[in-house]
């Protein structure tokens, strides 16, 4: 004997084993309690959370590594083998104030404050010839570390680039000696034979490269400009070799202030007006573009006429209401949203009762219970207990509860 048709959600729940007790709690709009919603969202977002943690670790490590010692080659703050902290500390002990400008403008301003020597370490040749000329004019003495040809062209005195020395001159080759009249070079005696050779008015530590003669340390006739072709003699790992220290102190310590400038890409200035890239294309490119456009239009016309106009075909789709309800019930079942399924069943029952009792759509649950108690044979307290107070917490409890709602609704609407 049947007791009446069963609600679709209850039918699906009946085929599902009990999922164990779960708390009711506040029901969210997606069909789960607040706690279950938070847990589900955290579980789905775990790849993003892991990625955020890894990114945070990388940022922290980057910031920590950025706050360490300076590791730039020939930097007065670098204590590593390639740095120049040793010679900088000796110069400071001798009373020379070392200033490190962060930009070209700051370097020019420091040189204009008083007598100063400029040491320019610009291996990437960021400065233009005009900038280099302005700095050289403002400085009492300018010492350039292995400058390129463009930088040499901006120096007065006639300096030329001869070429780089072999990386390994050989174990038996004697270190180059001064062989010039410069007092600093004479005091040094010999230096490490590595770097680039230059020619100029005063050539010291001569070297011959492919029948061309040059030196590792070249100065102008008045000594106001010096080219240091072997800047590695300033490095901490080689400052104590030969007479490297003597030459470094003599060339950089002639003024009370030493402006140690290491330009960056931010010091690059634009020269002249920009060039329109379209002007660099050959003249036949315009004709080719027009021809390609015409071919594209003809191809669209050809293929469009061949394929014909688009055909529309109506596709009848019929989805029964029971299938929709059962599909939604399966979603509740998969997510174990017992509380939300019960709330939907209760709300649907109250809406149908209000419609049958001819109540306004804005009627509240207590008003619906009052009207149902007046029309049916059950008391208001009993109706409130069955409709509002009893709430299932498992799928096993949901099945009889849904059937009870259906029977109660039929009882009220049949009277």
Helices and strands as residue ranges (DSSP letters): H 8-14, H 34-44, H 46-66, H 85-93, E 97-99, H 104-111, E 117-120, H 129-138, E 141-145, H 149-153, E 160-164, H 183-188, E 196-199, E 202-209, E 212-219, E 225-228, G 231-234, H 244-252, E 257-261, G 265-267, G 277-280, H 284-307, H 321-334, H 338-356, H 365-375, H 380-384, I 385-389, H 395-413
